[in-house]
Amino acid sequence: MKSGARVILLVAIAVHVVFLASLIDPGHFLNPLFPEGMHNLGEGQGSDFYAFYQAGRYVLDNENIYTRPMDDPDRVVPYAYFYRYLPFVAYTVGVAANAVEPKVAYWIWVALIELVLGFCIWGTRRITRDSSLFACLAAMWLMYTPFYMEQYMGQLTFAMAAMSFAFAVMHMRGRALAADCWWWASVVIKHLTVLYVPLLLRLKKYRTIAIAVLLLLVTTIPYFLLRAHGTGQFTHDNFSLNLNPYAGNMGAVAFFMVLKERFFPLASQVFGHLGPIKLSITRLGVALIMGVPVLTSLWVTFRRKPFDFLESFALWTMVYFFVFREVWEYHYVLLLPVFVLLYARTRARVLWFVYALAAAPTLFVLYDVPGSDPREAWHVWSALEHVVNHGFKLIPVVWLFVWVAAGYLRRHTKLMESRMDTGLDLVI
């Protein structure tokens, strides 16, 4: 192992230890770096996990899992964000968590996610025989600050990222059934990975998609048929067109809405109709924000020759940040498999620079107003502070998306293929 790679790995391990220390420390000394750490609508550490826990309790008590915990005086958790996920998670993770007290369950969950991280690093080691390359890839997994917020909130997005990584690696190893199983699991747990459907269509995996649809129907429809009143809450929480760009919302749609509110407040005025659809600059802008990445990804997936699985996998992963209305900082862990696999294939130094932007916390600590309500940020932040807060995390996403879509992945791949030994044990 080269000395530089060894240093990077040691620094990454040290950074990860700091993450764990901040999680354990009652003051959570890293929290001032993150909007969700300082202005958590769920009120504290583990608020997302406690939503899973409380939903599991509602299952055991035969009640609606989409009940707002903070409106329930009989809740069993100290606080919680509201549950907005598919019923499958409540009936599995939520019910299992109720075997112990909420706080104990949270720390078990943190330990399990650390174990998942360890499996990702182990899986990374299995695709490369170059120890220096492995050290760099392991460092990417270890020192990524959105992972800290993932653990602080008790989220399961990193589990999704790990499943996406397994899906991609298994496909590239030629293990089709294993790849399918990882994708099926991710879809029924958290529906984010439905974004890979165009990729699977390109691979003509129609049966794989059909089975995923069947699994979703079997694990979802029975609940909503038995508890129809939960359907409206689930639909509102996940598919409402209304958007309040809270401090922690760092997706492209939220960024556009911030620009609109600050600089073009009249953009929402209707200027015409397209059939029953009202037209406004705001709606056209959102359509553009969503449409360009989607159309680009479709073109690369179905029209660019020869087809490149990793190229399409990377693009469709990044589409998430452009099309979902609420993208929290911990959601950026979804980029980790992309960074790891792209760098494993290309060794492109620019990827480390883009990774650093994604891995670093935002500049939030410089303009935060401690004690303020995150829903009242409009009254305490300047226009520039809003733009910086909501746009900072998008810089590496846009950069990486353009880099892949413009064909730079292919160019760097050709450079690596010209070497006698890529250091990899499979073709990525």
C-alpha angles and dihedrals in degrees: 000000000000116000093239092054091047091053092049091052093048091049090049092051090050091050091051091051087054089053090054093045091054091049091053097041111092089223094050093216094200095056097090087070093063133059092216089051094056104028106033113167087205090057104236157352114340095013093141093046090049087057088060090045094050091046088054089052090051088054091052091047092046093241135132109287090208093064111128104252094206089056091051114087089192095057116134096215124077092235138336145182112244119274112249104159135104116286091249093075093050091050094048116023093024097049093043091050090057090069087086138027116290097251093047090048091052093055091046087053091051090051091049092052089050087053090051088052088052091052090051090054090046090050089050090053090054093059096053136049093187106100094199092052090047091052091055093047093047089050089056090057094046108046103042109126097207085066088063091056089045089059095041091055093041092235130166098216091104089056085057091049090051091051090049089051091049091047092053096043094046091050092050090049089055093246097135099172093050090049091050092049093053091050093047090051092050093050096053093044099048120354096223093104093063080093087081092066094097089051091052091046089055088053089049091237094152095149091052090054093045091053090050090053090049092050091050092050094047094047097041116027098059091058094050091046091054094041106031092167089068092059094073093050093048092048093047094048094049108028107028113130092216115102132191107188098219118190092264097049105105106167127119094253092053090048091052091049090052090053090048095049094045103039108015107033092160093055092100093064112115114244100173149343135251100199106300092344118102114223125217136152088252094056093044090049093051090047089053093047090052100033102053096057092042094049091044091052091047091051093048091046099047106022110032113091131249099027114240115200096198092048092054093041090055094047096048091048090054093046086075091071091055102045108036115086095215118046115166124197094255089058087074088079083082087076094061097085088048094053093044096049096041092051092044089057102039111019084212108171092212088069090065090054092049090044090053090055091050094043096049121086117249123259088262095123090064096060105022117128104212114227095019122131111253088222090059097052089116089071098049105035129072121233090257092051090052092050093048094045097050097034104044097082092044093063095077092041094054091042094050093043092054091044092055097038092049091059100253090129089061093047093052090044090058090051091053093046089057088066119092092230124025092186091236129120094210138031108263 
